[in-house]
Amino acid sequence: MTIGLRPLLTVGEVCQILRIKRSTLYAWVQAGKLPCLRVGGLLRFDRESISQWLEGLRQTRMEENEQCRSSPQI
């Protein structure tokens, strides 16, 4: 029975999704770059929060690329 709680991802699952090493994931968490939860001393990640984080990165990259294209060429 579900009471409205979304399943949480493990460190390994997030590493697979993002295609990164565990050390990179831990560094991002420590730097506050990646949203996470601590449950009983373990790191867990909300899938929706990770999706939103990725979308934010995509938007930033798209904006940076657009600025590069609109800059005058010398």
N, C-alpha and C positions, 0 to 999 in steps of 0.2 A: 504494500500500500504506500502510495506517495502522498506526502502532505505538503506539496508545493516546494520541496527542496530539490535543487538541481544537483545532479551528480558532479563530484569534483574530480579533477584530473590529478594524476600523480606526477612526480618529477619526470619519470621515464616517459610517460605519455606526452607531456608537453615538449620534451626534447625531441621525440619522434615527430610531432606536429610541426615544430619549428626547424627541425633538422639541425640541431645544435648539440654540442657536447654538454654534459652535466656541469662541467666547470664553468662554462659560459652562462648557463642558466643561473647557477648560484651567484655568479658575479653580478648579473643583471638584477637579481633579487636583492642582493646586498646593497647595490647602488640605488635601489628604489625605482628601477626602470621597468619592472615587470610586476603587475598586480598579483598578489598571492595571499593566501590565508595560512595561518599556522593552526593545525588541528592536532592536539595532543603531542606537540613538539615536532610534528611532521609538516612539511610544506605541501599544500594542496592549492589547486588552481581552478577557478570557475571558468568553464568553457566559454561562456558569453563574454566575460571580462577579457579573456585572451583574444577572442575574435574582435572585440572593440579596440583593443590595444593594437592589433595588427592593422585594422582599418585606419587607425590614426597614423601609423607609420606610412601606410600607402598614400594617404592624403598629403602628408608632409613631403614625401618623395615626389609626388606629382606636382606639388606647388614649387618645389625646388627646381624640377626639370622645366617647368613653365617659365620660371624666372630666367633660367639659363637661355632658353630659346628667345625670350623677348629682349635680352641684353644686346646692345649694339656690338657688332663684330668689328674688330680692328684688323 
